[in-house]
Amino acid sequence: MKTAKTMCLLTLIALSLACGYSSKTTPPAAGTMPAISQLSPDSASAGGSSFMLTVNGSNFASKATVNWNGTAQTATTYVSGNQLSVMIPASAIENSGTVQVTVTNPGNPGTGIYNTGATLAETSASVSFTIN
């Protein structure tokens, strides 16, 4: 009888450990990849004044950010899933050259203990903006 109780207790302990909390989380899935089709304007004069840059494309998230030469422009305005706008300061076009413009859709951290629904941030291919 004592052996049967011990066996039952060991079985319960083993089952409790097997069904217990796991620290493993679900890895984030790929996010939605934005794509730029057109910049308007696509060039500016060096030393010119600040201007509104309109970025047209597809798959823009509501919290997407326009990146100017790799620097996120925090004043990005979401117009639609196909258009973003951002004010580019005069200081960003002081010198002639080419600037790379990209769009980043933010990642989602997911919910719950397993981070269900987590996605990675995704950045579009770059499009060149010319400063003459």
C-alpha positions as CSV (number, residue, x, y, z in Angstrom):
1,M,0.0,0.0,0.0
2,K,2.8,2.4,0.9
3,T,4.5,1.6,-2.5
4,A,1.2,2.4,-4.3
5,K,0.9,5.8,-2.5
6,T,4.6,6.6,-3.3
7,M,4.0,5.7,-7.0
8,C,0.9,7.9,-7.2
9,L,2.7,10.8,-5.6
10,L,5.7,10.5,-8.0
11,T,3.3,10.3,-10.9
12,L,1.5,13.5,-9.8
13,I,4.8,15.3,-9.4
14,A,6.0,14.2,-12.8
15,L,2.7,15.3,-14.4
16,S,2.8,18.7,-12.6
17,L,6.3,19.3,-13.9
18,A,5.4,18.3,-17.4
19,C,2.4,20.6,-17.6
20,G,4.0,23.5,-15.8
21,Y,5.0,26.9,-17.1
22,S,7.5,27.1,-19.9
23,S,9.6,30.2,-20.5
24,K,9.6,29.5,-24.2
25,T,7.9,32.2,-26.2
26,T,6.6,32.1,-29.7
27,P,9.1,33.6,-32.0
28,P,7.9,36.8,-33.9
29,A,6.5,36.3,-37.4
30,A,7.6,38.4,-40.3
31,G,5.7,41.7,-40.3
32,T,4.1,43.5,-43.3
33,M,6.8,44.7,-45.7
34,P,6.1,48.3,-46.9
35,A,7.0,49.3,-50.5
36,I,7.8,52.7,-51.9
37,S,6.7,53.4,-55.4
38,Q,7.2,57.2,-55.7
39,L,8.6,60.2,-53.8
40,S,7.1,63.6,-54.4
41,P,9.1,65.7,-54.9
42,D,12.0,63.4,-55.8
43,S,14.6,66.1,-55.6
44,A,15.4,69.5,-54.0
45,S,17.9,72.3,-54.4
46,A,20.8,72.3,-52.0
47,G,20.4,75.2,-49.5
48,G,16.6,75.3,-50.1
49,S,13.9,75.7,-47.6
50,S,12.1,72.9,-45.7
51,F,9.5,71.0,-47.7
52,M,6.7,68.4,-47.3
53,L,7.8,65.0,-48.7
54,T,5.0,62.7,-49.8
55,V,5.9,59.0,-49.9
56,N,3.6,56.8,-52.1
57,G,3.6,53.1,-52.0
58,S,1.8,50.2,-50.4
59,N,1.4,48.3,-47.1
60,F,2.1,51.3,-44.9
61,A,1.1,50.7,-41.3
62,S,-0.7,53.4,-39.3
63,K,2.5,53.9,-37.2
64,A,4.9,53.6,-40.1
65,T,8.0,55.9,-40.1
66,V,9.8,57.6,-43.0
67,N,13.5,57.2,-42.7
68,W,15.8,60.0,-44.2
69,N,19.3,58.6,-44.8
70,G,18.6,56.0,-42.1
71,T,17.2,58.4,-39.5
72,A,13.6,57.9,-38.5
73,Q,11.5,61.1,-39.0
74,T,9.3,61.2,-35.9
75,A,6.9,63.7,-37.4
76,T,5.8,61.2,-40.1
77,T,2.1,61.6,-40.9
78,Y,0.0,58.6,-41.9
79,V,-2.4,59.5,-44.7
80,S,-3.4,56.1,-45.8
81,G,-2.0,52.6,-46.3
82,N,-0.6,53.9,-49.6
83,Q,0.7,57.3,-48.5
84,L,2.8,59.0,-45.8
85,S,4.0,62.6,-45.5
86,V,6.8,64.2,-43.5
87,M,8.3,67.7,-43.2
88,I,11.9,67.6,-44.2
89,P,13.9,70.5,-42.6
90,A,16.1,72.8,-44.5
91,S,19.1,71.5,-42.5
92,A,18.6,68.1,-44.2
93,I,19.2,69.5,-47.7
94,E,22.1,71.9,-47.0
95,N,24.5,70.0,-49.3
96,S,24.1,68.4,-52.7
97,G,24.1,64.6,-52.8
98,T,21.8,61.6,-52.7
99,V,19.7,60.6,-49.7
100,Q,18.2,57.2,-49.2
101,V,14.5,57.2,-48.2
102,T,12.9,54.1,-46.6
103,V,9.7,53.3,-44.7
104,T,9.6,51.2,-41.6
105,N,6.5,49.4,-40.3
106,P,6.9,48.9,-36.5
107,G,6.9,45.4,-35.0
108,N,4.2,44.2,-32.7
109,P,5.4,42.7,-29.3
110,G,2.5,40.3,-29.2
111,T,0.3,39.4,-26.2
112,G,0.1,36.9,-23.4
113,I,2.8,34.8,-21.9
114,Y,3.8,33.3,-25.2
115,N,3.9,36.6,-27.2
116,T,1.1,35.4,-29.5
117,G,0.8,37.6,-32.6
118,A,4.3,39.1,-32.3
119,T,5.7,40.5,-35.5
120,L,9.1,41.9,-36.6
121,A,9.6,45.5,-37.8
122,E,10.0,45.6,-41.5
123,T,11.8,48.2,-43.7
124,S,11.2,48.9,-47.4
125,A,13.9,48.9,-50.0
126,S,15.4,52.4,-50.3
127,V,14.5,55.0,-52.9
128,S,17.0,57.7,-53.8
129,F,16.2,61.4,-53.3
130,T,18.5,63.8,-55.1
131,I,19.7,67.1,-53.6
132,N,21.0,69.2,-56.5
